[in-house]
Amino acid sequence: MSDLLRAPAELKYAEELDWLESIDDNPKPFSWRLSPKMIRLFVLGAERSDGLDREVAQKWFGDRSIVERAIVTLASDRGLLLIGDPGTGKSWLAELLAAAISRNSTQVVQGTAGTTEDHIKYSWNVSMVIAKGQSRQSMIPSPIMNAMESGTIGRFEELTRSTSDVQDALISILSEKYISVPELDSDNIVFAKPGFSVIATANSRDRGVNDLSSALKRRFNFVRIPVVTNKKSEAEIVRFRTEELLRRHQIELDVPPTLLDVLLRSFADLRAASESAGSDDEKLESALSTAEQIGVLEDAILHSNFFGERQLTARALGSSLVGSLSRRAPEDLAIMNKYLHGVVEPRGKDEGGEWPEFLAGGRDTIATLS
C-alpha cells in the first residue's frame, strides 16, 4: 500500500478485517463478509467488554445508535441515505460500512450536475460496438451495476447534486432491483443479487439544489449525521486524522496538546460568532466543520515541516487558520481580523501561553492577503 496515495478502507485495514472475519461466528445477512456486530466493532472500535485478543481502533467518531441504524438499514430492502452538514464524516462512514460488508468500497458514483443516467446504469465501448455490435461484452457497467451483479454495496456521493432524471433512474434500481438493457435482444436484464444495496450521501446545506422526490425518499432510510459539538470527541477525530497524515507523509512531528486546544477553542469561537451573526456577510464562507479543522492543522504541519523549524508552532497554526478560512476578500478577512483583535488579543493578555504567537501568525497572514 506504500505506493498508493490513499488506500481504500478495505486495503488499509485488510489485516484487521481478515482477523475479524476469522473469529466472527455471528449470523450474517446475505453474502456479507462480517456480521452486524463485527461491523459495528470495526467502525467504532473494540471495548474491554468485547473480550478480544487484540485492539481494534475506533475509526469513526459518533453516536453508536447512528452506526447501528445504518447497518440495520443495509440489511433491509431499503437504501441508506446519510445526510448532514459538510465535514461530518458521512463519506468516511459510508466507506467503512462498504469495506466491512463487501470488502469493496470503491463502487462509487459521484453526483454532480454533469452526472447522467449512464453513470448509474451502463454505457458502451464504442470501438467494440463498431467491430462486433452491441453485446454484454461491449457494455460498460456502472459501479452501481457492478454492485448489483456481485451482491455488494454501491455508493452514491452527493445525491442531491445530481439532476432529477438521474435520481429517477435510481428509483427503479432500488425498487425493482434490476436494470433493463433494451439495446440487447437477449440476456438483456441485469438482476441484483442478495446483498446489494446503495449507500448515498447528501449535504443538508444542498437542500433546494435538486430535492429528492417523494418516491425516492420512500426507498431510502434517512440517517442524519449531526455536527460534532463535544470538544473531547472533536479532539479525538482531529488527533486520529492528524496521526494518519503524519504516517502518510512519514513526518515525525509532535502536535502539542496546547496547540490542539488553541485550534479547538478557535473553531468554537468562530462557530459561536457565525451563529450570532446578523447577515451572511458577517459569517465566514467556511462551514467551520471538523474536516476543515483538520485541513487547517494539516496545512500548518506541512508548512512547519517543509519551511519551518520542523516543529509545529502557534505562529504557523495562526497563519494557517487565517489562510485556510479566508476565502472571500474582503469579507472573510474582515471577520478574521475582528476575531483576532476582539477575542485572541485579549485572551493572549489574560492567559498567555500559545495565544500571543497564534495572534502574530494570524496578523501576518491578514497583512499579506489584504
Disulfide bonds with the S-S distance in Angstrom:
none
